[in-house]
Amino acid sequence: MKAINGIDRFKEAIKEAVKDYQLKPLIEEEGVVESIEEGLAKIRGLPNVQFYEVVKFENNINGIVIDIKENFLTAIILEKEKNVEVNSIVYRTGHIISVPVSEDIVGRMVNPLGKPLDEKPPIKTSTYYPVERDAPAIFDRDFVKDQLYTGIKVIDSMFPIGKGQRELILGDTSTGKTTLAVDTILNQKDKNVICVYTAIGQRKQAVLDVYSTLKKYGALDYTVIVAATSDQNPGLKFLAPYSATAIAEYFLDKGKDVLIVYDDLTKHAFAYQALSLLLKRPPGREAYPGDIFYIHSRLLERACKIKNGGSITALPIVETQAGRISSYIPTNVISITDGQIYLDANLFNINQRPAVDVGKSVSRIGGKTQIPALKDVAESLRLYYAQFLEVEIFTKLGVKVFGETEKIIRRGKRLRELLKQPKRKHYQVEQQVIIFFLLNEGYFDKLPEDQVNYNADFVLERLEKEKPEILKEIKYSKVLTENLKKEIKDFVEKL
């Protein structure tokens, strides 16, 4: 009798449990792969799919929808395409492409999907940021007020970069563009700036060289590397800068200052050109699609300074051919950014390095970020250097010059020497103030040109040892007072 009662109670419990249960049909959209070409899959079906939605092929391979037509769509295959077969089934996921982000991503090298390339464990996080995100609204932004120091004299003095600014680096191949960007990253050590280096279409060896340099100088402690190397399909190269910006936005939302380098947007444009031609979109100027300007403007507009928050400073790199900065991609990016640093091949070849062409370079908003001490000594340098280049032509023709012209040439040559700087060597802002103050006061005028940098470094070394309070006062007060000027003069005259 007890057993029967137990069975009855069990039946009643089951009835109670399933009383309100309703069977719901599981509806999944399916598509079929029609063809595969250069890492792109043409798919029939999936009528409700979205742009940049992740789709799943058989064998658990992911893809991203990048083109939607009336009767078919195209997706980038994110893994090896040989594992995807024609007539295989494709499923929607409902998720827009995003990258994993956390504090643990600092010091790592990842691909545009956030997967490790450094043989370390995957990034463990539950936070994902969308690769595509609207740029901050106008009224959420703040004015660019603070300078981001590169440690490079010619840039910090003549073409200052502000936190939240977009400053283009352009020049021919092998003129030091990547070196300039990497040196800027190295100079952010102990400055509370997170750096993101994006390699787009670069050789694996070149990416490894950057990784090794950052590791050697301890810069991986605050740097993330996002790499889509030259052997990757065009789709991954296209995604790389957007993924890197999503990682930068994670730190921006935490109120941090971020420096992001895009190396380089010329190869990014090539990747998008290849994608567009494969998608049979009509080509325009130089065979680029009509929206090539938009893909870069929507990317670079995400760099900004946020009110009461962090900033993203962007250093896009563009490669020119034979110095033609009037080509399509260079002029596009010049018009989007807040200034450009042009590296000249001729200057590079005569050992004027960094090979910054002072006449063709500009920083449109960075001047407002300079501290008063640096502005005081560097404000007239660019004009003075331009005057020197103009009158130097006479000396090359064998014409003798006298008076004020001779003074301009003599000091201009020494300024040119001071603007030379070996890679991986940085000058902090207070050191630059001292150097350019001594130049303006004529202390280098009587020195041989090849001794100028040696003597400048000698003065800084002695100041650091014997009068460190002078450097500290410039650093913290940010002003070069008359008393400080007198102290510097007295100190130098005793050497």
N, C-alpha and C positions, 0 to 999 in steps of 0.2 A: 504493500500500500504506500509506503514511504517512497519507494522508487517511482511509482506512478505519479505521486504528487511532485516529485523532483522534475520529472519529464514535463509535466504540465506547466510548472513554473518556468522552465527553460523555454518552452514554446511561447508562453506569454511575453517573456523578455524579448524574444526575437521579433514577435509581432509589434511590440512597443517601439523597438529600435528602428524598424523599417516602415513604420506607419506614415511618417512624413517624408520619406525618401522618394525622390523623383529621379528617374533616369533622364540624363541630359545627353543629347548627341554630341560627340566630339567632332567639330567641323574644322578641317584643315584645308588650306588652299594648296594645290599641287600644280607644279609646272613641269615642263619637259625640256631638256637641253636639246636644241636643234643643231647647233654647230659650236665649235671652239676655235678661236684664232688669237694668237699672241696673248694668252692669259685672260681673254674675254670669252664669256659664254653667252650665246644668244638663246633666250628662253621663251617658250610659248606658255601662256597661262598666267597665273598669279595676278588677277585683274585689280586687286586692291593694294598692291605693293606700293611702298613709298620710296622716294629718292633717299639714297644712303642707308636703306634698310639692309640688315644682314639676312642673307638667305642661306639655307643649308642644303648642300648637295649630298648625295649618297656617300658612304664611307666617312661621314662626319666632317666633311670639308666645307668651309665657310666661303661666302662670296658677298660682295657689296653691289647693290644696284646703283648704276651710274647713268643709265639712260632708259627712258620709258617711251615707247611708241604705241600706236593704237593697237597693233596686233602682236607685238613682242617687246621684250625688254632685254637689256644687256647688263651683265654683272661681271665685276672683276673677281677672278678666282684668287683667293688669298693664299692657298697652298699650291703644291705642285700640280699643274694642270693635267699631267698624264694620269692622275688618279680620278679625273672626271671624264665620264664617257658620254658620247652622244646617245640620246634617248633615255638617259638616266633621269630619275625624279628629283625635283627641287622643291623645298618647302619654305614657307615664310616663317620668320621668327617673331616679327612684330617689333624688333629692337633696332634702333638707329645705331650706326657704328659709333663706338666709344672706346676710350682707353682707360686701363686701370691706373689710378693715381693714389699716392700716399707719400708720407715722408720717406719711406723706404726706397722710393725710386731714385733718390739722390745718390749719385755715385755709380749708377748703373748705365749700361748700354742696352737699349731696346730697339726693336723694329717699330714701324708705325702702328702696329696693333698692340704694343706694350709687351711683346714677348721677348724674353732675355736673349741677348746675343753674346753675353760675356761668360757663358757656362756657369752661371749662378742660378739659384732656385727662382721660380716665378715670383712676381710681385704679389704678396698676399694682402688683399684689400677687398672691401665690399663697396668701395667708392669708384664710380666710373664717370668720366667727363665726356660729353659728346664731342666728336671731332669737329663738327660744324656747329658754331654758336654765333648768335648775333653779337656784333660789337657793342660795347657799352654806349648808352644813350648820351647825347650831348650834355645834358644837365647832371649826369652822374660823373662827369669828368672834371678834373681840376687843371689849373695852369701848371705847366712844367716849370718847376722852381729850383730843383736841386740838380747839381751837376753829377754825372756819372763819370768818374775819372778813369781814363784808359792807361795812365802812366806814361803816355807817349807825348813828348813835349809839343810837337807840331800840332797835334790834335787838341790837347787840353788848353793850349794857349790861343790858337787861331780859330779852331773849329770845335768849340766845346759841345759836348753831347749831354743833354738833360735827361733825367730819369722820366721815362714816358715818351721820349722822342723816337722818331724813326730816321736813322741816318744810313744812307746807302753807301756801300763800299764798292767801287767799280774800277775796272782796269783790265788790261790784256792778261793773257795767261802768264803765269810765273812772274808776277810783279809784286807779290807779297800780300795778297788780299786775305788769305786764310791766316797767315802769320799775324797780321794786324788784329784780326778778330780773336785769335787764340791768346795773343798778348793782352788784349783787353779783358778776357776771361781770367787770366792769371792775376791781373791786377786787382780783382775783386776779393782776393783773399782777406779775411778778417774785416770785410766791409758790409757784412750782413746782406749780401746780394746772392740770389739763386741764379745759376746760369744754365741755359739749355742750348746745346750745340746740335744743329740739325744738318746731317750730311745727306744731300740729295744727288743721287747718281754719281757719287764719288767712287774711286777705286777702293777696294778693301784695304790695300796697303796704306793709302792716304788716311783713311779713317782710323786705322790702327796707329799710325804715327801721331795723330791728334790725341787719341786715347792715352798713348804712352807718355806724351808730353804733359798732359793734364795730371796723370798719375805721378810722374816724376816730381812735379812742383807742388803736389798736394792739393791741386784744384778739383780733384774728383770728390772731395769732401762737400762741395757745394754745386756740383755740376751734374746734369743729366745729358746723355748723348742719345739722340734718336737718329738711326741710320737706315737709309734705303739705298743700298750700294748699286753700282752700275749693272750688276747681273740680275737685279730684280726686275719684275715686269713693270710697265709704265704706270699701272694702277697704284702700286705701292709707292712709287716715287712721287706720284701726284698727291697721295695722302700724307706723306711725311711732314711737310710744314704745318699742316692743319692739326695733326696729332701732337706735334711738338708744342704748338700754341695752346692746345687743350691742357697739356701738362703745366705750361706756364700759368694758365688761368687758375689752376688749382691753388698755386702758391699766391697768385694775385688776390684771390678770394680770402686768403688767410692774412692779408695785409702786408705781404712781403714785396720787396723790390726784386724784379726779375730782369735778367738780360738774356735775350734770345738771338741766336745767330742763325741765319738761313744760308747755307753754303751748298749750292747757290741757286738763285731763282732762274738763271738761264737754263740750267738743266731741268728745272721744274717746268719751265715753259716748253722745253723739248718733249718732256714726258706727256704733257697735256696735248701738245700738237700731235704726237703719235696716237694717243687715245682718240682724239677727235677725228683723225683720218681713218682709223679703224672703224669708228662709228659712222663714217661716211657723212660727216658734217662738212658743209661747204667751206673751203679754205679762204682766207682773206690775205692781207698783206704778209709777205714773206711766208706764206703757207700756214700761218697761225689762224686758229678759229676766231670768229668775231668777238667772243667774250673773254679773250686772253687778258684784257685790261681788268675785267671784273674779278677774275680769280685771284689776282694779286692785290687789288684794292680791298676786297673783302677780307683777305688775310691780314694785311698790314693795318687795317683800321682797328683790329683787335688789340694793337699795342697802344697804351694810353696811361695816363695818371688818373687814379680814382680819387674822388673827394674823401678825405679822412681815411685813406686806405693805401694800398700798394700801387705798384706801377709795373708795366712791361715796356722795356726799352728794346727796340728791334734794330738789329744790324743786318739787313739783307745784303747779300753779295751778288753782283752781276758781272759777268765776263764780257768784255768787248772784243771786237775783232779789228786789229790794226788801228786801235785808238779811236774807232768811230763810235762816239757816244751818242750820235744822232740816229743810231739804229732803232728798230721798233721796241724791243724789250727794254734797253737802257732808258729811252725817253719815257716809256710808260712808267717805269719804277721811279725815275727822277720826279715825275709829276705827282706821284703818290706820296713820296717821302718828304721829310722836313729839311732836307739838305743832302749833300753827297761829298764823299772823300774820293777824289780821283787819283789813282796811282798811274804814273806815267812810265812807260817802258824805257824811254830814253834816259830819264832820271835814274831809273833802276840800274841801267847798264853802265852809267858813269859813277856808280857806287853812292848815289845820294839816296840813302835808305833810312827810314821809310820813304818811298818814292812819291810823296804827296805833291801833286801839282797845285800850288797855292792859288794860281789864277783861276782854275776850273773847279775848285772845291769851295763849299759853302756850308754853313750851319745856320739855318734861318731863325731858329728860336733858342739855340743853345747859349747865345751871348748873355741872355738874361739870367742864366744860372750861375755864372762865374762869381766867385767870392770877390769882394772889393780889392783885396791885395793883388790877386792875379789879373783882374781887369785893369788895375792901375798900371801894371808893368807891361801887359801884353796887348792893350787896346790898339796901339799904333803899329804893332809889329807887321801886320799884313800889308798895310799901306806902305810902310817903309820898305818891305821886301819887294813889293811891286815896283817901287821907284828904283830900287837897286837893279832889278832885272832889266828895266828899261834903259838905264844909262850904262850898264855893263857891256852892252853891244859896242860902245865906242872903244873900250879897251881891247876888244877882240880885233878891231880894225887897226890897232896900233896908234890910236889917237891919244895924246897926252891930256890928262884932265887935272884940274886944279881946284882949290877952294872947297866949296860945299859939295861939288860933284865928287871930288876925291874922297871926302869924308863919307859920303853915302856909299861909295863902292867899298871902301875899307871896312866899314861897319857891316855892310850887307854881306860881304864874304864871310865875316865871322859869325853872323847870324845863320848863314847857310850851314856852316860847320856845326853850330850848336843844335841845329835841327836834325842832324844825323844822330842815329841812335841804334845800337845793336839790338837784335831781337832778344827777348827774355830779360831785358834790362829796363827797369821802371823807375820813373822819377815821381815822387809824391808831390802834392800841390805846393807845399811849403818850400821844397827844393827848387821847383820851377820858378817860384817867385824870386828866390835869391839869384838864380842864374840870369833871368831876364832883367832884373834890377841892375846887376853888375854890367850887363851888356849896354843898357841904356845910359849908364853913368860913364861908359867909355873905358872900363877896366880891361877889356880884351883888345882894344884898338891897336896896341903896340905889340901884341903877341903874334908869332907866326901862326898861320891858319891851322896847321896841323897840331898845334899845341893848345888850342882853345878848349877843346873838350877835356883834355887832361887837366888843365888848370881849373876848370869849372868843377870837376869831380874832386880835385885836391881841396878846394875851398870848402865844399860840402862836407868832406871827410873831417877836416879840421874843425869846422863848426859843430859837427855832431859830437866830437870829442871834448872840445873846449868851451863851446857856448851853446849847448843844446837848448837852453831856455829861449834863444832867439827863434829857432825853428818851431818850438812848442807854442810860442806866443802867436806866430803867424798862423799856425794850424788851428788854434782854438779861438783867437780873436778875429781871424779872417781879414784883418786890416793891417796895412803897412804904414805905421805911424811915422812921423818925422823923427821921433826918438829911436825907433827901430832902424830907420835908414841911416842915422848917424852911427848907431852901434855897428851896423854891418860895414859901413865905410871904415870906421876906426879899426875893426878887426882885420879887414882885408889889407889895409895899408901897413899893418904890423907884420904881415906874413913875409 
